[in-house]
Amino acid sequence: MANHKTIGIIGSGQMGSGIAQVCAVAGFDVWLYDIAHEQLQKAHKNIETSLEKLAAKGKLLPEKAKSAMQHLNITTQFGDLKKCSLCIEAATEKEALKKKIFKELDELTGPETILATNTSSIPITDLAAATKRPDKIIGMHFMNPVPLMALVEVIRGKKTSDETHQKTIELTKKLGKTPVTVKDSPGFVINRILAPMLNEAVWALQEGLATKEDIDTAMKEGCHFPMGPLALADFVGLDTCLFILEVMHKDLKNDKFKPCPLLKKYVEEKKLGRKTGEGFYSYASTIVR
Ligand SMILES: NC(=O)c1ccc[n+]([C@@H]2O[C@H](COP(=O)([O-])OP(=O)(O)OC[C@H]3O[C@@H](n4cnc5c(N)ncnc54)[C@H](O)[C@@H]3O)[C@@H](O)[C@H]2O)c1
């Protein structure tokens, strides 16, 4: 059974804060950790605002929104994660950084603690190799925005045990999400399909096939997409899109995943999309949910 009481989340960006929110709403004690104090404060405020909005829309009981906030703790002290029976890593999509975090979590937490990652593209088996408990390492790939999107890709590494997999499936359902089990391959299913599509939209913009607005309108009106690919790339974060494509290009050895130079240019200029207020489009507010 998924009998976790205390869940640690590493990284309080758009994904970590969303995961913390759904875990707190489901009644778990949550410790949201980040190295950046300011980001943690912003995450705390965003979660509060998001819960208030959900309550105002009648999608969440006001008492539940209140108790979720009581379950939420934010911290810059890595040692606070020691008590967690499950940790979900949602830090920046950089392999070396994630390996370091997994090694440190392995040393800090009890031997029974499951260590999950929200990575979009990095093989779980590679992250598991940084620990002495590869049987307890698993991918939990949530979708953005986490409070609204139902899917979680559950990814087993080569040595992930049946027990860890079963507990993760149960936990995902307890969070009100729909799990699908996916093979451990760079980009899994969602980004194997989505990332090259977003990249192709950037190529279309770079080659001047149409304006950014018309590229997005074409895909919304022509393919029934709820939002255009360039707006979606801004929403995901252009740095995250680039990191995902780089991992897939390197690991799958196929030039169809080669990042478009225009995408790289935006990232170099620190125009990362909604989270920085500017990407392909400009945003007045950087609060995503
Ligand atoms: N953005 C998306 O749509 C999306 C969707 C699914 C999965 N993901 C994955 O989720 C992860 C996080 O993405 P995001 O969009 O939330 O990024 P983000 O840039 O919004 O947040 C990343 C956070 O990680 C923190 N961080 C960096 N180094 C850290 C460390 N050593 N310890 C603790 N925290 C650290 C940063 O301070 C920042 O708050 C990535 O692996 C990404 O691929 C993203």
The ligand as an SDF file (V2000), in Angstrom:
LIG
                    3D

 44 48  0  0  0  0  0  0  0  0999 V2000
    7.7720   22.8680  -17.2570 N   0  0  0  0  0  0  0  0  0  0  0  0
    7.0780   21.8150  -17.6310 C   0  0  0  0  0  0  0  0  0  0  0  0
    6.0860   21.9270  -18.3820 O   0  0  0  0  0  0  0  0  0  0  0  0
    7.4660   20.4500  -17.1320 C   0  0  0  0  0  0  0  0  0  0  0  0
    6.5550   19.4000  -17.2690 C   0  0  0  0  0  0  0  0  0  0  0  0
    6.8990   18.1400  -16.7480 C   0  0  0  0  0  0  0  0  0  0  0  0
    8.1260   17.9610  -16.1430 C   0  0  0  0  0  0  0  0  0  0  0  0
    9.0070   18.9910  -16.0460 N   0  0  0  0  0  0  0  0  0  0  0  0
   10.2900   18.7410  -15.3630 C   0  0  0  0  0  0  0  0  0  0  0  0
   10.1880   19.2130  -14.0290 O   0  0  0  0  0  0  0  0  0  0  0  0
   11.4780   19.6480  -13.5770 C   0  0  0  0  0  0  0  0  0  0  0  0
   11.3650   21.0880  -13.1100 C   0  0  0  0  0  0  0  0  0  0  0  0
   10.8750   21.8860  -14.1630 O   0  0  0  0  0  0  0  0  0  0  0  0
   10.1880   23.3130  -13.8860 P   0  0  0  0  0  0  0  0  0  0  0  0
    9.4710   23.6640  -15.1290 O   0  0  0  0  0  0  0  0  0  0  0  0
    9.4960   23.2820  -12.5730 O   0  0  0  0  0  0  0  0  0  0  0  0
   11.5120   24.2340  -13.7810 O   0  0  0  0  0  0  0  0  0  0  0  0
   11.6680   25.6530  -13.0240 P   0  0  0  0  0  0  0  0  0  0  0  0
   12.8040   26.3200  -13.7120 O   0  0  0  0  0  0  0  0  0  0  0  0
   10.3520   26.3460  -12.9290 O   0  0  0  0  0  0  0  0  0  0  0  0
   12.0890   25.2180  -11.5340 O   0  0  0  0  0  0  0  0  0  0  0  0
   13.2830   24.5570  -11.2190 C   0  0  0  0  0  0  0  0  0  0  0  0
   13.5480   24.7740   -9.7290 C   0  0  0  0  0  0  0  0  0  0  0  0
   14.6570   23.9390   -9.3350 O   0  0  0  0  0  0  0  0  0  0  0  0
   15.3610   24.6660   -8.3400 C   0  0  0  0  0  0  0  0  0  0  0  0
   16.6840   24.0870   -8.1560 N   0  0  0  0  0  0  0  0  0  0  0  0
   17.7940   24.2240   -8.9320 C   0  0  0  0  0  0  0  0  0  0  0  0
   18.8190   23.5380   -8.3790 N   0  0  0  0  0  0  0  0  0  0  0  0
   18.3490   22.9740   -7.2360 C   0  0  0  0  0  0  0  0  0  0  0  0
   18.9320   22.1540   -6.2130 C   0  0  0  0  0  0  0  0  0  0  0  0
   20.2090   21.7820   -6.2470 N   0  0  0  0  0  0  0  0  0  0  0  0
   18.1350   21.7560   -5.2010 N   0  0  0  0  0  0  0  0  0  0  0  0
   16.8420   22.1400   -5.1330 C   0  0  0  0  0  0  0  0  0  0  0  0
   16.2360   22.8950   -6.0610 N   0  0  0  0  0  0  0  0  0  0  0  0
   16.9870   23.3200   -7.0980 C   0  0  0  0  0  0  0  0  0  0  0  0
   15.3830   26.0960   -8.8770 C   0  0  0  0  0  0  0  0  0  0  0  0
   15.7030   27.0320   -7.8510 O   0  0  0  0  0  0  0  0  0  0  0  0
   13.9360   26.2350   -9.3800 C   0  0  0  0  0  0  0  0  0  0  0  0
   13.0770   26.7130   -8.3730 O   0  0  0  0  0  0  0  0  0  0  0  0
   12.4330   19.4420  -14.7490 C   0  0  0  0  0  0  0  0  0  0  0  0
   13.0480   18.1930  -14.5990 O   0  0  0  0  0  0  0  0  0  0  0  0
   11.5010   19.4540  -15.9510 C   0  0  0  0  0  0  0  0  0  0  0  0
   12.0250   18.7650  -17.0530 O   0  0  0  0  0  0  0  0  0  0  0  0
    8.6950   20.2420  -16.5080 C   0  0  0  0  0  0  0  0  0  0  0  0
  1  2  1  0
  2  3  2  0
  2  4  1  0
  4  5  1  0
  4 44  2  0
  5  6  2  0
  6  7  1  0
  7  8  2  0
  8  9  1  0
  8 44  1  0
  9 10  1  0
  9 42  1  0
 10 11  1  0
 11 12  1  0
 11 40  1  0
 12 13  1  0
 13 14  1  0
 14 15  2  0
 14 16  1  0
 14 17  1  0
 17 18  1  0
 18 19  2  0
 18 20  1  0
 18 21  1  0
 21 22  1  0
 22 23  1  0
 23 24  1  0
 23 38  1  0
 24 25  1  0
 25 26  1  0
 25 36  1  0
 26 27  1  0
 26 35  1  0
 27 28  2  0
 28 29  1  0
 29 30  1  0
 29 35  2  0
 30 31  1  0
 30 32  2  0
 32 33  1  0
 33 34  2  0
 34 35  1  0
 36 37  1  0
 36 38  1  0
 38 39  1  0
 40 41  1  0
 40 42  1  0
 42 43  1  0
M  CHG  2   8   1  16  -1
M  END
$$$$
